[in-house]
Amino acid sequence: MGNQQSSNLPVYYNADPTNEATFHALSKYIDLASSQLGSKIVATSDEFFAPAKNLLKPTAPIKDSERTTDHGAWYDGWETRRHNPKHDWVIIKLAFPGIIAGFDIDTAHFTGNHAPVASVDACFVDDTTAKSPDYQWEELLPKVELGPSSRHLLALWNPPTTPVNYVRLNIYPDGGVARFRVYGTVKPNWSQQASASQLDLASVGNGGRAVACSNQYFSTMSNLLLPGRGATMKDGWETKRSRKPNHSDWVTVKLGATGYLDQAEIDTYQFKGNYPQAASLQACYSLLDNPDEDTDCFWFQVLSKSPLEAHQLHYFNLDLADQPFTHVRLNIYPDGGIKRLRIRGRRCTEEEIKNRKAAPTGASNAMAVESSVSAVKEATIESTTMVETITTASISSRASTPMATVLVNGQAAVKNARVRDDDDADALRAESSAMTATPKRSRKTKSRQPSVSKGAAL
């Protein structure tokens, strides 16, 4: 079934998951209906053969040897009884209000008993209204045909711009669906919270999103921002083992709001023989989702390379706490798994953001370096691990050559730095020292040294 269009309805895609255009249209979003976030089933018309809560599992559907009947209905999905005179439905309360971009309706392992047709409605109401049979829902996805044992990726061409907190999946007339994903972005209500309040700016509940990473072989980068500490290693972020000298992996997180960063929490809970040896943090200000696509973006080190331990919650105070940032990049050395990343900080006010956007491009990207050269210089250049800082300052997923960003007299000097051996490292150290010899340290600006403490593992 291909693209379809109606004058009153959004264009939608029903494509094989290997279709690159459809996959990339949804890959940058999170599953708002996932039970990992706290989303839950609040009502359903029927779940005779298998419970509707299976729809929200974050794991892929699997065959189950246990059967509810001799006809072979699978447990790992939602399945209703036959011969419904109308149609079946299930109402899902999203853990966080969000703006919906598309859906994935998966009928895996349902063959002769799959739901043949489905549609999706949504609304933003209180709990009582959502369950009312008389409430008029807004249709987001018109009726689409579903095939047996297959994924159906459905990206909205013109997604709604207002957040919703309830979603209703309708199937016609009955049958089974294994998984239901609701792709979109969390839309926090900042009006109820003062900008001076400290919060986790990276939390998925506050709109944080992982937008790029070097590798996510064993488990996905988006797990870093989930609530709680998780149940197994699988709900953290874990990269494959590297055999290359001086290797490091990284993940870039778009913060839920532009803010001032005070403290980071890096949790290696349940990672014992596969945790990273060390980690560092960088931050930047960019108007793009992925700063790697922003040619005017500069990364600033807010946490120098610091050792990590197995199965521990680590706390770090961050440098440059008086500068606003939109993204952070977590670097791990050389590879391994991290369960959660928390970035504690304060939101910028609307006035501060407005003033920043009105500033000249150079001043915006340099983040008012004329008033903070000293602090940045101490954080990025005068560290005892200067070479490590420079070689990991900005690693693009599209380029194998690291970039070193150095501030000289308030200007950003960017040099390609490929450190292959000790001789190259010495040469780079000498060159960087020469470049940064001119600025003098301000007595009024002090660099905040990272303080580290570890919380006991649960």
N, C-alpha and C positions, 0 to 999 in steps of 0.2 A: 504494500500500500504506500503510495508516494505522498508528496506534499498536497495538501488540500487547502482551499481558501473559500471563505464566505464573506459577503459584504458586511455582515454583522458580527463575525467571529474572528478571532486571531488566526493567523496562519500557523500551522503546526507541522512538525516533522515526525514521521514514523519511520525510523531507519534502523538498519542493522547497527549494533554497537561499534562495529569496526569502521563505520562511516566517520571519517575524520571531522567533517564539518559539524555534524551533530554532536560528536563527542566533545570537541573543543568548545562548543557553544554552552555546554553544561559543566565542563570539568573545573571551571574556576569557582563554582558555587558549592555550598555545603548541603547536606541532606537535612532539611529542617524537620523532617518527620522521624528522624532516627531516635530510637529508644536510648541511645547513648547520651543524647542531649537532655532527655527527660520527657520527650513527647510520648503521648499515650492515647489509647483507644478510650473513648468516652461513651460510645453507643454504636450498636450495629443491629441490622435487621435480622440476621441469622448467622450462626457459626456452628452448625450441626456437626460437621465432619472435622473441622480444624479451627482453632481460635484465631480471631483477627489480630491479636497482638503479635503474631508471627510476621505480619507485614512490615513491622518496624524494626526488625532485627538488623543490626549493622553488617552481619556476616552474609556471605552468599548462601542461597538456598541449597540444601543438600537432600538427597534421597534418604528416607527413613525406613528401616526394615519393618518397623511396627506399622500396622495398617488399622484404620478404624473400621473397615468393612472388608468383605471378601473381594470387593471390586478394586481395592488398592488405592484408596485416598491417602494422600501424603499428609503427615502431621506438619511438616515444615512450610506452612503457608496458611492462607485463609480459604476455607471451602464451605459453601452453603449447601443446603439440601436441594433436591431437584424440584422442578415444576412450580416455581414461584409465579403466581399469576401477574405480578407487577415487575419489580426488580429488587435486587439486594443492594445494600449500601453500608458504609462504615464511616463514622465521624472520628476524626483525629484532632486532638488538641495539641498544637505545636508548643514545644517548651518555651520558645521565644517568638514574639511577633516578627514576621519577616516579609520581604518582597519576593514573590515567586517568579522564577524564570523558566521552569519546566518540570517534567516528571519522568520517572522511569517505572513503567508497569511491567513487572517480570512474572511470567507464567511458568517458570522453570519447573519441570517434572510433572506439570499438569498437561496431559495429552488429550484423552477423550473426555476430560471433565473440566477443562479450562473455561474461564469466562470469555465468551466470544466478542463482547463489546463492553467498552467502559467510557466513562466521562468523569470530569472532576469539577467540583464547585468549591467556593471558598467564601469566608466572611470574617469580619472583625466585630465580635459581639461578646457578651458575657456568657457564662456557662449555661444558664437557664435558657436563654434565647437560642443558643446553638442546637439544643435538643428539641426545640419546639417543632412539631410537624408542620406548622403554618408559616414558619419563617421562609422568606424568599431568598435563597442563596444566589450568589453571583456565579454564573458559569464561566470557568476559565478555559476548560478544554471541552470541546464538543465531543459527541460520540465518535469513538475510533474503534476499528476492528482490531481484535487481538488474535494472535496466532498461538498455537500450542507450544509449550516449552520454549519460550523465547523472550528476550528483553525487547521492550518498546520504549525507545528514547524519544521524548516528545518535548521539544523546545518551543516555548511560546515566541512568536515573531514580535508581537507587541505586548510584552508583559505589563501587568498593572504597576502603577507607581505608588500605590498605597499599601501599607502592611496588612496582613491578615493573621489571625491567630487560630482559626479553625479551617480544616480542609475536609471535604466529603468525597470519597471515592464511590462511584456508582458502577455496578456491573449489571449487564442485561443478558438474559433474565436472571441467571444464577451461575454458580460454578466456583472455580478456584483461581486465586492469585497468590503467588509465592511471596513477592516483595513489592512494596510501594515506596518509591523515593520522591521526595518533594524538594527539588533543587531551588536554592535562592540565597538571599543574604539576610542576616538578622538586622532588624531595625530597632535599636533601643530608643526608649522614650527619655531623652536627656532632660526634658523640662521638669522632671520630678527629682532631679539630682543636681546639687550645687557643683559648679565647676571646680571648686576648691577641694571637694571630697576626693580622697584617694581611692582608686579602684584598679582592677586588673584590666588594663587597656588592651591586652592581647586576648582576653577571654572571648570565646565564641559567643557567649551570652551578651557581650557588649559590642559585638560586631567585628571582632578580630577574625582574620582569615589568613591561612598559610597560602601564599601565592606562587612560590617557586622553591625548589630545593635541588641539591646536587644528586640525590639518590633517595629512594624510598623502597628499597628492594623487599624488606620483610614486613614493614607496616607503614601506613601513610602518614605524611607530614601533618595533616589536619588533626590527627589525634592529639597533638601537643597542646591544643587549646581547649580540649573538652573539660567539662566539669569533673570534680572529684579526682581520685588518683588511679582509677581504673581497676580492672580485675586481673588482667594478665598482661604479659609483655606485648601481646598483639595489639593492645589499644594504646600503644605509645608510638614513637617514631624510631625506626631502626633501619640503618643502612647496611649494605653488604660489606664484607671484609675487604679491606684494601691491601694490596701487596706492594704498593709504591712508596718509596721513601718520602717523608715530609707531606704525606697526604692529609687532607682535611675535608670534611663534608660540611654542608651548610643548608639552612632553611631560612627563607625570608617571610616575615609576617607583616601584613598590613594591619596596623592598629585600628581598633574600632572608632577611635577619635584621635585627632591631633592632640598631643599632650606633652607634658614635662615628665621625664622618666626618673624615678627615685630609686627603685629597688627591683632586682630580678630574683626569681625563684627558679632554680633548675633542679628538677626532680629525676633521680635515676632509680626510683622505686621499682623493684623486681628485676632490674638489670644488674646482674652480679658478675658473670664472666664475660659480659659483652657491653659494658658501659664505656663511654669515652674516657680517655685519660685526662683530658682538659677541655675547657670551653672558653670562648670569648664572645663579646657582643658588640655589634656596630649598630648605628642608627642613622637615618637620613630623613630629609624632608622632600617629598615628591607628590605631585598631583596625580600620578599614574598608579594603577593597581600594582604593577610590577616595576620597581625602580630600575631594573636592568634595561628597560626600554626607554629610560629617561636619560638623554645625553647630557643634561645639565645637573644630574644628581651627584652628590658627593656623600660618601660614607664617613662617619666619624666614630672613632672607637670610644665606647662608653664603659667597657669592661675589658681589661687586658687579659691575656691568656691565663687562666686560673685552673688549678687541679680539681678534679672531681673524684668522688669515691663511689663505691658500689652501694646500691640500695639505700640512698640517702637523699634528703631534701636539703639543698644548698641555698643560702641567702647571700646576695651580693649587693652592696651599695653601688650606684652607678655614677659615673662622671657626667659633666655637662648637664646637670639637673635644671639649669636655668634656660636651656634651649629647647624649643618645640620640635618634635619629630612626628613623622607619620608612619614610619616603618622601622623594624628592627631585624637584624640578621644574626642568627645564632650559628656560630662556627664550632664544630666539634673536632677534636684531634685524637687519633687519626680518623676514627669511625666509631660506630656502635649505636646504642639506643638511649633515648631520653624519653621519659614518661610524660612529663608536663613542663611547660614553660609559662611562667607568670611574669608580667611586666607591670609592677605597681607604679602608678603615677597619677597626675592630675590633668584633667581636660583643659585645653585652651578655651578661652572665652570666644564668643562669636566676633567680638571686636578685635581681639588679638589676631584671629585668623584673617579677618577682613583687612587689617593693616598689613599683614604679611603678604597677602595676594596683591596688594597695591604697591608693594615695594619693588624697586628695579630688580630685574632677573638676577644680576650678579649678587646683589645684597641678599636676595632671598635664598639663593643656593649656598652662599657662604655663611648664611645665618648670622649676620651682623658680626662678622669676625673682627671688625675693628675694635669691638669692645670686649672680645674674649680670646684674642690671639694666644695669650699666655696659657689659659686653661686648656685650649685645644692642643697647643704645642706640647705641654707637659703630658697630656693624655695620649697623644699619637706619636710623639717623636722621642721624648726623653725617657721613655720606659726602658728598663733594662733588657726587655725582650724586643728591642726596636726592630730587628730584622724580621722576627716572626710577625710583628704587627704590620710591617710594610707589606710582606709577601702575602698576607691574608686580608688586606684592607678591603678589597673589592673583587670578588670572584664572580664573573658573569657565567651564566649557564651556556652562553653562546660563544665564549672565548676561553681558550686554554691558558692564556697568558694573564697572570694576576696583574692588577693595577695598584700602584702605590700613590696615595693622595697625601700631599704634604702642603701645609700652609706656610707661605713666606710673605711677610709684610701684609698679611690680610688677604693674599691672593692664593688661589689653589693651583699648585703646580703638579701636573699629572705626568708620571713617567712610567713606561712599561718596565716591569721588573721581573725578569726570569732568573730565579736563583737556582743554579744547577749544582754548585759545589761550594766549598768553603771559600775559595778564591773570589767567586762571584759575590758571595755574601759580604766579604770584607770590602770589596770595591763599592758595593751598594751602600754600606754603612758610611764609608768615607765621603761618598758623593752626597748622601743625605745630610751629613753633618755640615758640609760646606754650604748646602742650600739653605740651611736653617740657622746660620751663624749670625745673620743680621739682626733679627728681632731681639729685643731685650725683655726680660721677664718683668711683668708688672708686679709691684709689691702688694697691690690691692687684690689680686686674683690668686686664689689658692686652689690647687688641684686636690680633689677628693680621692684619697686612696681607697681602693676597694676593701671593704671589710667582709670577712667570710665567716659564717657560722653554719653549722650543720644540725638539722633537726633529726631526731631519732626516727628510723623507719618504722612504719606501722606493722 
